[in-house]
Amino acid sequence: MTGNPLLDLLVLAIPAALAGLWWTGSRARELAIGHARQACRQQQLQFLDQSVALNRMRLARTPAGASCFRREYRFEFTSAGEFRDEASVTMLGHALLNVRFPYTRDSEGNRIYMH
């Protein structure tokens, strides 16, 4: 290629790393959509737009100590079809860390906001 082995290695490694990042990100996003959909179903909410949006991504470690990305996705939902509310799904690698809604409901169906 260029005659410089290090440069040749970089020319091959950088596109491979980008493809790997895209591949793992796509899988994490698919899993986040499934978790958001399931959480909405469990809370008797409607998952809107059938999608999530990446809000934040950073390097992290799994409980076993392996390096991975911690990705936070935002999604929208509605309880009565009148208002769009936003919640989040956090993934640690391909594992679900949590799903957070801005409020819960009491026994009478009233919203109780979490701080």
C-alpha positions as CSV (number, residue, x, y, z in Angstrom):
1,M,0.0,0.0,0.0
2,T,2.0,3.0,1.2
3,G,5.2,1.2,2.2
4,N,4.8,2.3,5.9
5,P,3.4,-0.8,7.8
6,L,2.0,1.4,10.6
7,L,0.1,3.6,8.2
8,D,-1.1,0.5,6.3
9,L,-2.4,-0.9,9.6
10,L,-4.2,2.4,10.4
11,V,-5.8,2.5,6.9
12,L,-7.4,-0.9,7.6
13,A,-8.0,-0.5,11.4
14,I,-9.9,2.8,11.4
15,P,-12.7,1.7,8.9
16,A,-13.0,-1.6,10.7
17,A,-13.4,0.1,14.1
18,L,-16.0,2.5,12.7
19,A,-17.9,-0.4,11.2
20,G,-17.8,-2.2,14.5
21,L,-19.0,0.9,16.4
22,W,-21.9,1.2,14.0
23,W,-22.8,-2.5,14.2
24,T,-22.8,-2.5,18.1
25,G,-24.7,0.8,18.1
26,S,-27.4,-0.6,15.8
27,R,-27.9,-3.6,18.0
28,A,-28.1,-1.6,21.2
29,R,-30.7,0.7,19.6
30,E,-32.8,-2.3,18.5
31,L,-32.7,-3.7,22.0
32,A,-33.5,-0.2,23.5
33,I,-36.6,0.0,21.3
34,G,-37.7,-3.4,22.5
35,H,-37.2,-2.4,26.2
36,A,-39.0,0.9,25.7
37,R,-41.9,-0.9,24.0
38,Q,-42.1,-3.5,26.8
39,A,-41.9,-0.9,29.6
40,C,-44.7,1.1,28.0
41,R,-46.9,-2.0,27.7
42,Q,-46.3,-2.8,31.4
43,Q,-47.2,0.7,32.4
44,Q,-50.2,0.7,30.1
45,L,-48.8,3.5,28.0
46,Q,-48.6,4.0,24.3
47,F,-45.1,3.9,22.9
48,L,-45.0,6.7,20.3
49,D,-43.2,6.8,16.9
50,Q,-41.9,3.2,17.5
51,S,-38.4,4.6,17.9
52,V,-35.7,5.9,20.3
53,A,-33.1,8.6,19.8
54,L,-29.6,8.5,21.1
55,N,-29.2,11.2,23.7
56,R,-25.8,10.4,25.3
57,M,-23.0,7.9,24.9
58,R,-19.9,7.4,27.0
59,L,-17.3,4.8,27.8
60,A,-18.1,2.6,30.8
61,R,-17.3,-0.7,32.4
62,T,-19.6,-3.7,32.9
63,P,-19.8,-5.2,36.4
64,A,-17.3,-7.8,35.2
65,G,-14.8,-5.0,34.3
66,A,-15.0,-5.1,30.5
67,S,-15.1,-1.9,28.6
68,C,-18.3,-1.0,26.8
69,F,-20.5,2.0,25.9
70,R,-23.2,3.3,28.1
71,R,-25.9,4.7,25.8
72,E,-28.9,6.7,26.9
73,Y,-31.8,6.8,24.5
74,R,-34.9,9.1,24.7
75,F,-38.4,8.0,23.6
76,E,-41.8,9.5,23.7
77,F,-45.0,8.0,25.1
78,T,-48.5,9.0,25.9
79,S,-51.0,7.9,28.6
80,A,-54.2,9.3,27.2
81,G,-53.3,10.3,23.7
82,E,-53.4,14.0,24.5
83,F,-49.8,14.8,25.5
84,R,-46.4,13.5,24.5
85,D,-44.1,12.8,27.4
86,E,-40.5,11.8,27.3
87,A,-38.7,8.9,29.0
88,S,-35.3,7.2,28.8
89,V,-33.7,3.8,28.3
90,T,-30.1,3.3,29.4
91,M,-28.1,0.5,28.0
92,L,-24.7,-0.8,29.2
93,G,-23.3,-2.5,26.2
94,H,-26.2,-4.6,25.1
95,A,-27.6,-5.0,28.6
96,L,-30.5,-3.0,29.9
97,L,-29.5,-0.8,32.8
98,N,-32.8,1.0,33.4
99,V,-36.0,2.5,31.9
100,R,-37.0,5.8,33.5
101,F,-40.4,7.5,33.2
102,P,-40.9,11.0,34.6
103,Y,-43.9,9.9,36.7
104,T,-45.8,7.0,38.0
105,R,-49.5,6.7,38.7
106,D,-51.3,6.2,42.0
107,S,-54.2,3.8,42.6
108,E,-56.7,6.5,41.2
109,G,-54.7,7.0,38.0
110,N,-53.2,10.4,39.0
111,R,-49.7,11.3,38.0
112,I,-47.0,11.3,40.7
113,Y,-43.8,13.0,39.4
114,M,-40.4,11.7,40.4
115,H,-37.7,14.1,41.4
